[in-house]
Amino acid sequence: MSNSSILDQEKFWKVLSFLTDLNEEKQFSKIADELSISNWELNSFVNFLAEVEYPFTVEGKGESRIFHPPKRKPEYKTDFSLLEWLQFQAHFPKMGECEGRVFHDGFKQKLKEIENKFSHSDLFSPAATLESILNKHKPTLLDENDKNTKAILLFLEVAILENCVVDVELEKKSLQMFPHKLVFFDGGLNLVGEEISDKCLMNLDINQIHSANENEEGYKPQYTKIEIDGFIESLQNMSEDRIRLVLKISAQDNFSLNFNNIYIDNPCLFTNPTGDFIWAGTLEPSEAVFEWLCELGPAVEILDPSNFKIQFIKYCEQKLKKLA
């Protein structure tokens, strides 16, 4: 099949959409008029539907032919195991290469509906959290204080699994907390849980926790998983620093998807009319993002936003001064 195949033609999807959306009988001649196609073209499309086993019927002959749509239209449902669903989601960023192609638009909308339906098993945000946790556990010779953070992180992971109340010590106060989950946003790991005395949800930056210990007190959680996820989403949406970064990729082989603790929301990769690869993703500017772009070097060009481009240039200038 050539690159300019019928699947890329708007007419193909327009006619199929019209025919499969019909809910009542209609004369062939009226269908052809409404679609602005010839009778022989309509015949070919109807024969195509027969080949893919669309259960319509045709009544009459010649100009009096009538298209009868099925009383019950076929639906194709595929069951996924959790592993298969996660593996399927991992393909989503790659599907961005189909952005702008006619056959992708309707499918993309369907994917969004399915993603929302099964948002409780979203791959990307938990994967970013897991990657950050694993990186925190890696040994380092540069920061001795990081050992304390690792110990706290290990303890909190166990506390979450065992549904334990914990005593948390911050710089200027202490509190009792029922930990719900570790999440990655605002450029780092955060602990989300219920403050025992006020029974309210709160968010703590892991790096602000000086110590954490088990508390023997029993506690029944007040919030459901849906409420907790809603709280986390509202926190993420409150960040005014999030931008939609758009890059032009001049050397796709050198374009690394190793984001190094950068949480990317709605990433996509597509080709513009001139054949350039364009990557876009929503993120919060940080030193990790600047370092990632430095590593990519001439393989990418920042197209938007212009303010971010200026910030990146200043970051590179400061980095060069330190090296000089």
C-alpha positions in Angstrom: 0.0 0.0 0.0 1.5 3.4 -1.0 2.1 6.3 1.3 -0.8 8.1 -0.4 -3.2 5.2 0.1 -7.0 5.5 0.3 -6.8 5.4 4.1 -5.3 9.0 4.0 -8.1 10.3 1.8 -10.8 12.3 3.5 -13.5 11.1 1.1 -13.0 7.5 2.2 -13.7 8.2 5.8 -16.5 10.7 5.0 -18.4 8.2 3.0 -17.9 5.4 5.5 -19.0 7.6 8.3 -22.2 8.6 6.4 -23.2 5.1 5.5 -22.5 3.6 9.0 -24.3 6.5 10.7 -27.5 6.0 8.7 -30.4 4.8 10.9 -33.1 4.6 8.3 -33.4 3.4 4.7 -32.3 5.8 1.9 -32.2 5.7 -1.9 -28.8 5.3 -3.5 -29.4 8.3 -5.7 -30.1 10.6 -2.6 -27.0 9.2 -0.8 -24.8 9.9 -3.8 -26.2 13.5 -4.1 -25.7 14.2 -0.4 -22.1 12.9 -0.5 -21.4 14.6 -3.9 -20.1 11.4 -5.3 -21.0 9.4 -8.5 -23.2 6.4 -8.5 -20.3 4.0 -9.4 -18.3 5.4 -6.5 -21.1 4.7 -4.1 -21.5 1.2 -5.5 -17.8 0.6 -4.7 -18.1 1.9 -1.2 -21.1 -0.2 -0.5 -19.3 -3.3 -1.8 -16.4 -2.4 0.5 -18.8 -2.5 3.4 -20.0 -5.9 2.3 -16.4 -7.1 2.3 -15.9 -6.0 5.9 -19.2 -7.7 6.8 -21.3 -4.7 7.6 -24.8 -6.3 7.9 -26.8 -3.9 5.6 -29.2 -5.0 2.8 -30.0 -3.5 -0.6 -33.5 -3.5 -2.0 -34.5 -2.9 -5.7 -32.4 -2.4 -8.8 -31.0 0.4 -10.9 -32.0 4.0 -9.8 -34.6 2.6 -7.4 -32.1 0.8 -5.2 -32.5 1.5 -1.5 -29.8 1.1 1.2 -31.2 -0.5 4.4 -28.9 0.0 7.4 -28.8 -2.9 10.0 -31.3 -2.7 12.9 -28.5 -3.5 15.2 -25.1 -2.1 14.3 -22.0 -4.3 15.0 -19.8 -3.3 17.9 -16.3 -4.6 18.4 -15.3 -5.0 22.1 -11.8 -6.2 23.0 -11.0 -7.3 26.6 -7.6 -6.4 28.0 -5.8 -7.8 31.0 -4.2 -5.1 33.2 -0.8 -5.9 31.6 -2.2 -5.7 28.1 -3.9 -2.4 28.9 -0.7 -0.9 30.3 1.3 -2.1 27.2 -1.4 -0.6 25.0 -1.1 2.8 26.7 2.7 2.7 26.2 1.9 3.0 22.5 0.0 6.3 22.9 2.9 8.7 22.6 4.1 6.9 19.4 0.6 7.2 17.9 1.3 11.0 17.9 3.1 10.3 14.6 -0.4 9.9 13.1 -1.5 13.3 14.2 -3.2 15.2 11.4 -4.0 12.1 9.3 -7.6 11.7 8.5 -8.1 8.2 9.9 -6.5 9.2 13.3 -9.0 11.9 14.4 -12.0 9.7 15.2 -9.7 7.0 16.7 -8.0 9.6 18.9 -11.3 10.8 20.3 -12.3 7.2 21.1 -9.0 6.6 22.8 -9.6 9.7 25.0 -13.0 8.3 26.0 -11.5 4.9 26.9 -8.6 6.6 28.8 -11.2 8.5 30.9 -13.2 5.4 31.5 -10.2 3.5 32.7 -8.4 6.5 34.3 -8.0 4.5 37.5 -5.4 2.4 35.6 -3.5 5.3 34.0 0.0 4.3 33.1 1.9 7.6 32.8 1.6 9.4 36.1 2.3 6.3 38.3 5.2 5.4 35.9 6.7 8.9 36.5 6.3 8.3 40.3 7.9 4.9 40.1 10.8 6.2 38.0 11.5 9.0 40.5 11.3 6.6 43.5 13.7 4.1 41.9 16.1 7.0 41.1 15.9 8.2 44.7 17.0 4.7 45.8 20.1 4.7 43.6 23.3 5.1 45.6 24.9 8.5 45.4 28.3 9.9 46.5 27.4 13.5 45.9 24.8 14.1 48.6 25.2 12.5 52.0 21.9 14.1 53.2 20.1 12.1 50.5 20.5 9.0 52.7 17.9 10.4 55.1 15.4 11.0 52.3 15.9 7.4 51.0 15.2 6.0 54.5 12.0 8.1 54.8 10.9 7.1 51.4 11.5 3.4 52.2 9.5 3.7 55.4 6.6 5.6 53.8 6.3 3.0 51.0 5.9 0.3 53.7 3.4 2.4 55.7 1.2 2.9 52.6 1.2 -0.8 52.0 0.4 -1.7 55.6 -2.2 1.2 56.1 -0.3 2.6 59.1 -0.6 6.0 60.7 2.7 7.8 60.8 4.3 10.6 62.8 5.8 13.1 60.5 8.4 15.7 61.6 8.7 18.9 59.5 11.0 21.8 60.1 8.7 23.8 62.3 5.9 21.3 63.2 4.9 17.7 63.6 1.7 16.0 62.6 0.0 12.6 62.5 -0.8 11.4 59.0 -2.5 8.5 57.3 -0.4 8.2 54.0 -2.4 7.4 50.9 0.1 7.5 48.0 3.4 8.9 46.6 3.0 11.1 43.5 5.3 12.9 41.2 4.6 16.5 40.4 6.0 20.0 40.8 9.4 18.6 39.9 9.6 16.1 42.8 8.1 13.4 44.9 5.1 14.3 47.2 3.3 12.4 49.9 -0.5 12.7 49.8 -2.4 11.7 52.9 -5.0 12.5 55.6 -4.0 14.7 58.6 -5.5 12.8 61.5 -6.6 15.7 63.8 -8.4 17.7 61.0 -9.3 14.7 58.9 -8.3 16.7 55.8 -6.2 15.8 52.8 -2.8 17.4 52.5 0.3 17.2 50.3 3.9 17.2 51.6 7.1 17.5 49.6 9.2 14.5 50.5 12.3 16.7 50.9 10.5 18.7 53.6 10.1 15.7 55.8 12.9 15.5 58.4 11.7 12.1 59.9 8.8 9.7 59.8 7.9 7.0 62.4 5.1 4.5 62.9 2.2 5.5 65.2 0.3 2.7 66.9 -3.0 4.6 66.7 -5.7 3.0 64.6 -7.5 5.1 62.0 -10.3 4.6 59.4 -9.6 6.6 56.2 -12.2 9.2 55.4 -11.5 9.6 51.6 -12.1 7.3 48.7 -9.6 6.7 45.9 -11.7 8.9 43.6 -11.6 11.8 46.0 -7.8 11.4 46.5 -7.2 11.3 42.8 -9.4 14.4 42.4 -7.4 16.2 45.1 -4.1 15.3 43.3 -5.5 16.5 39.9 -6.6 19.8 41.4 -3.1 20.3 42.8 -1.5 19.6 39.4 -3.9 22.0 37.7 -3.1 24.8 40.2 0.5 24.9 39.0 0.7 28.2 36.9 4.2 27.2 35.7 3.0 24.3 33.4 3.6 25.0 29.7 3.0 23.2 26.4 6.5 22.7 25.1 6.8 22.3 21.3 10.0 21.0 19.7 11.1 20.4 16.1 13.2 17.3 15.8 15.9 17.4 13.2 17.5 14.1 14.1 14.9 11.6 15.3 17.4 8.9 16.1 19.1 11.2 18.6 15.8 12.2 20.2 15.8 10.6 23.7 12.6 9.8 25.5 14.5 9.3 28.8 12.9 12.2 30.6 14.9 11.8 33.9 12.2 12.5 36.5 10.3 14.9 34.2 6.6 14.4 34.3 5.2 14.9 30.8 1.4 15.2 30.3 -0.2 14.4 26.9 3.0 13.9 24.9 2.6 13.5 21.1 4.9 13.2 18.1 3.6 14.1 14.6 4.8 15.3 11.2 4.0 18.8 9.9 3.2 19.5 6.2 6.8 20.0 5.3 7.9 16.6 6.7 9.5 17.8 10.0 8.9 15.8 13.1 7.2 17.9 15.8 7.1 16.8 19.5 4.8 18.4 22.1 4.2 17.8 25.8 2.8 19.6 28.8 5.3 20.0 31.6 6.6 22.3 34.3 9.9 24.0 33.5 12.8 22.9 35.8 16.5 22.3 35.8 15.8 18.7 34.8 14.0 19.8 31.7 16.8 22.2 30.8 19.4 19.4 31.3 17.3 17.1 29.1 17.3 19.6 26.3 21.1 20.2 26.7 21.7 16.5 26.3 19.6 16.5 23.0 21.7 19.4 21.7 21.3 20.2 18.0 18.8 17.3 17.6 16.0 19.6 18.6 14.8 23.2 18.2 12.4 24.9 20.6 9.5 26.3 18.7 7.2 27.4 21.5 6.7 29.0 24.0 9.2 31.8 23.3 9.5 32.8 27.0 10.7 29.2 27.8 13.2 29.5 25.0 14.7 32.6 26.5 14.9 30.9 29.9 16.7 28.0 28.4 19.2 30.2 26.6 20.0 32.0 29.9 20.4 28.6 31.6 22.9 27.5 28.9 24.8 30.8 29.3 25.1 30.4 33.1 26.2 26.8 32.6 29.0 27.9 30.2 30.1 30.5 32.7 30.5 27.9 35.4 32.5 25.7 33.0 34.8 28.5 31.9 
